[in-house]
Amino acid sequence: MKVKRGARAVEAAALKAIERAQQSGPPRDEYDELQGSLKRGRAAASRLGHNLTRWKRRAYAPNTAATAFCRHCRATALVNLEHASDAYGPALKNRCSAPRTDPPA
């Protein structure tokens, strides 16, 4: 979409884009990829020492996006099929930074 310069033109283009999005509804998981992405994301985070919360579906895209947090260090894991087919975020890049305590003997 080509937008002419000027605040009014930008605003009008944005309003048209929002209207189109409202008419078409949230994105659909056409290839049934979300569950596999969530499982692979949880496994990858676990390999780095994270213990993720349950995946929470995002209101703007309940069929294609979700987030979870590490219960220990609060690092985020994200899935958004509109951007990538795999999970991403700090929980998938860095090891869990929370101090580990040994269970009582």
C-alpha positions as CSV (number, residue, x, y, z in Angstrom):
1,M,0.0,0.0,0.0
2,K,1.4,3.4,-1.0
3,V,0.8,6.2,1.4
4,K,1.1,9.9,0.5
5,R,3.0,12.2,2.8
6,G,1.1,14.1,5.5
7,A,-0.6,13.2,8.8
8,R,-4.1,13.0,7.3
9,A,-3.0,10.6,4.5
10,V,-1.2,8.4,7.0
11,E,-4.2,8.4,9.4
12,A,-6.6,7.6,6.5
13,A,-4.4,4.7,5.4
14,A,-4.2,3.3,8.9
15,L,-8.0,3.5,9.4
16,K,-8.5,1.6,6.2
17,A,-6.0,-1.1,7.3
18,I,-7.8,-1.4,10.7
19,E,-11.2,-1.7,8.9
20,R,-9.9,-4.4,6.6
21,A,-8.4,-6.3,9.6
22,Q,-11.8,-6.1,11.5
23,Q,-13.7,-7.4,8.5
24,S,-11.3,-10.4,7.9
25,G,-11.0,-11.2,11.7
26,P,-8.0,-12.6,13.4
27,P,-5.4,-14.6,11.4
28,R,-6.1,-18.3,11.0
29,D,-3.7,-21.2,11.5
30,E,-4.3,-22.5,8.0
31,Y,-1.6,-25.2,8.2
32,D,-2.3,-26.3,11.8
33,E,1.2,-25.3,12.9
34,L,0.6,-23.7,16.3
35,Q,0.6,-26.8,18.5
36,G,3.8,-28.0,17.0
37,S,5.5,-24.6,17.4
38,L,4.4,-24.5,21.1
39,K,5.8,-27.9,21.8
40,R,9.1,-27.2,20.1
41,G,9.4,-23.9,21.9
42,R,8.8,-25.5,25.3
43,A,11.4,-28.2,24.6
44,A,14.0,-25.7,23.4
45,A,13.4,-23.5,26.5
46,S,13.7,-26.5,28.7
47,R,17.1,-27.4,27.2
48,L,18.3,-24.0,28.4
49,G,17.0,-24.6,31.9
50,H,13.7,-22.7,31.7
51,N,10.5,-23.9,33.2
52,L,7.8,-22.2,31.2
53,T,4.3,-21.3,32.3
54,R,1.3,-22.4,30.2
55,W,1.1,-20.8,26.8
56,K,-1.3,-17.8,26.8
57,R,-3.0,-17.1,23.5
58,R,-2.8,-13.5,22.4
59,A,-6.0,-11.6,22.0
60,Y,-5.0,-10.0,18.7
61,A,-4.3,-13.4,17.1
62,P,-5.6,-16.3,19.3
63,N,-5.1,-18.9,16.5
64,T,-1.5,-17.9,15.6
65,A,0.2,-16.3,18.6
66,A,1.0,-17.2,22.2
67,T,3.4,-16.2,25.0
68,A,4.9,-18.0,28.0
69,F,7.3,-17.0,30.8
70,C,10.0,-18.9,32.7
71,R,8.7,-19.5,36.2
72,H,12.2,-18.8,37.7
73,C,13.7,-15.9,35.7
74,R,10.6,-14.5,33.9
75,A,12.3,-14.7,30.5
76,T,9.7,-14.6,27.7
77,A,9.1,-17.2,25.0
78,L,6.9,-16.1,22.0
79,V,5.2,-17.7,19.1
80,N,3.7,-15.7,16.3
81,L,3.1,-17.6,13.1
82,E,2.7,-14.3,11.2
83,H,6.5,-13.7,11.8
84,A,8.1,-17.1,12.2
85,S,7.1,-20.8,12.4
86,D,9.3,-21.4,15.5
87,A,9.2,-19.9,19.0
88,Y,11.6,-17.0,19.7
89,G,12.5,-14.7,22.6
90,P,15.0,-14.5,25.5
91,A,13.9,-17.9,26.9
92,L,15.0,-19.5,23.7
93,K,18.3,-17.7,23.4
94,N,19.7,-17.5,26.9
95,R,20.2,-20.0,29.7
96,C,17.9,-19.5,32.8
97,S,19.6,-16.9,35.0
98,A,17.8,-17.8,38.2
99,P,20.0,-19.2,41.0
100,R,19.6,-23.0,41.4
101,T,19.1,-24.4,44.9
102,D,19.6,-28.0,45.8
103,P,16.7,-29.7,47.3
104,P,17.0,-30.3,51.1
105,A,18.7,-33.6,52.0
